[in-house]
Amino acid sequence: MTAFHPDYKMSDTPHTLSSTLLRAAEIGQEAGLNYVYAGNLPGRVSEYENTSCPSCQTLLIERYGYTIQGYHLTETGNCPKCGMRIPGIWTGQPETVRTGGIGMPRLVIR
């Protein structure tokens, strides 16, 4: 889910409230979706900014907006606590993932 904010030719339309975005994310989770994200309201969408293991709820990727704050997947893309395989394309060297910068996880070139 992505929050709308007034811009350009739609500046007279109100922005999406964080409560509306959170409810939409909750509906997705209640419907059985494992990976529901609420975006465009950094720091105001609770756990819906992060990726957690659907099996054991361990925090796997911690985000603030598009900034990766923490990366906790194994080198094979599994949850470090319960071992569940997390769908996606992951690095085989999680220790080299750059955190704190803007964007998606990238390898640090040494």
C-alpha positions as CSV (number, residue, x, y, z in Angstrom):
1,M,0.0,0.0,0.0
2,T,1.3,3.5,-0.8
3,A,0.1,6.7,0.7
4,F,-1.0,9.4,-1.6
5,H,0.3,12.9,-1.2
6,P,-1.0,15.9,-3.1
7,D,1.4,16.9,-5.9
8,Y,1.4,18.6,-9.3
9,K,-2.1,18.6,-10.8
10,M,-3.7,16.8,-7.9
11,S,-2.8,19.3,-5.2
12,D,-6.4,19.8,-4.1
13,T,-6.8,16.1,-3.2
14,P,-6.2,15.3,0.5
15,H,-3.2,13.1,1.5
16,T,-3.7,9.5,2.8
17,L,-4.0,9.4,6.6
18,S,-1.6,7.0,8.3
19,S,-4.6,5.3,10.0
20,T,-6.1,4.6,6.6
21,L,-2.9,3.1,5.3
22,L,-2.5,1.0,8.4
23,R,-6.0,-0.4,8.1
24,A,-5.4,-1.3,4.4
25,A,-2.3,-3.1,5.4
26,E,-4.1,-4.9,8.2
27,I,-6.8,-6.0,5.7
28,G,-4.1,-7.5,3.5
29,Q,-2.6,-9.4,6.3
30,E,-6.0,-10.6,7.5
31,A,-6.7,-11.9,4.0
32,G,-3.6,-14.1,4.3
33,L,-0.9,-12.0,2.5
34,N,2.5,-12.7,4.1
35,Y,4.4,-9.6,2.9
36,V,2.3,-6.4,3.3
37,Y,4.0,-3.1,3.2
38,A,2.7,0.4,3.9
39,G,4.8,3.0,2.2
40,N,5.3,6.7,1.6
41,L,4.8,7.6,5.3
42,P,8.3,6.9,6.8
43,G,8.2,6.2,10.5
44,R,4.4,6.3,10.7
45,V,3.3,2.8,9.6
46,S,4.6,0.7,12.4
47,E,5.7,-2.9,11.5
48,Y,4.4,-2.5,8.0
49,E,7.6,-0.7,7.0
50,N,9.7,-3.9,7.7
51,T,9.9,-7.5,6.5
52,S,9.3,-10.1,9.2
53,C,9.3,-13.9,9.0
54,P,5.7,-15.0,8.4
55,S,6.5,-18.2,10.4
56,C,8.1,-16.8,13.6
57,Q,7.7,-13.0,13.2
58,T,11.5,-12.4,13.5
59,L,12.5,-9.0,12.1
60,L,14.4,-9.7,8.9
61,I,14.7,-6.3,7.2
62,E,14.2,-3.2,9.2
63,R,13.4,0.0,7.2
64,Y,12.8,3.6,7.7
65,G,11.2,4.7,4.4
66,Y,13.5,3.4,1.7
67,T,16.5,3.3,4.1
68,I,17.6,-0.2,5.2
69,Q,18.3,0.0,8.9
70,G,18.9,-3.7,9.6
71,Y,19.4,-6.8,7.4
72,H,19.1,-10.1,9.2
73,L,18.7,-12.8,6.5
74,T,21.1,-15.7,6.2
75,E,23.3,-16.1,3.2
76,T,20.7,-18.5,1.6
77,G,17.8,-16.1,2.2
78,N,16.4,-17.8,5.2
79,C,15.1,-16.6,8.6
80,P,18.0,-16.9,11.1
81,K,15.6,-18.1,13.8
82,C,13.3,-20.7,12.3
83,G,15.0,-21.3,9.0
84,M,12.0,-20.5,6.8
85,R,13.0,-19.7,3.2
86,I,12.0,-16.1,2.4
87,P,11.0,-15.5,-1.3
88,G,13.3,-13.0,-3.0
89,I,16.7,-12.4,-4.4
90,W,19.2,-12.1,-1.6
91,T,23.0,-11.8,-1.3
92,G,25.2,-14.7,-0.4
93,Q,27.2,-12.3,1.8
94,P,24.7,-10.6,4.2
95,E,27.6,-9.1,6.2
96,T,28.3,-6.9,3.1
97,V,24.9,-5.4,2.8
98,R,25.0,-1.6,3.3
99,T,22.6,-0.3,5.9
100,G,21.7,3.2,6.8
101,G,21.9,4.4,3.1
102,I,19.0,5.2,0.8
103,G,17.7,2.5,-1.4
104,M,17.6,-1.3,-1.6
105,P,20.2,-3.5,0.0
106,R,23.4,-3.3,-2.0
107,L,26.7,-5.1,-1.7
108,V,29.6,-3.1,-0.3
109,I,32.5,-3.3,-2.7
110,R,35.8,-3.8,-0.9
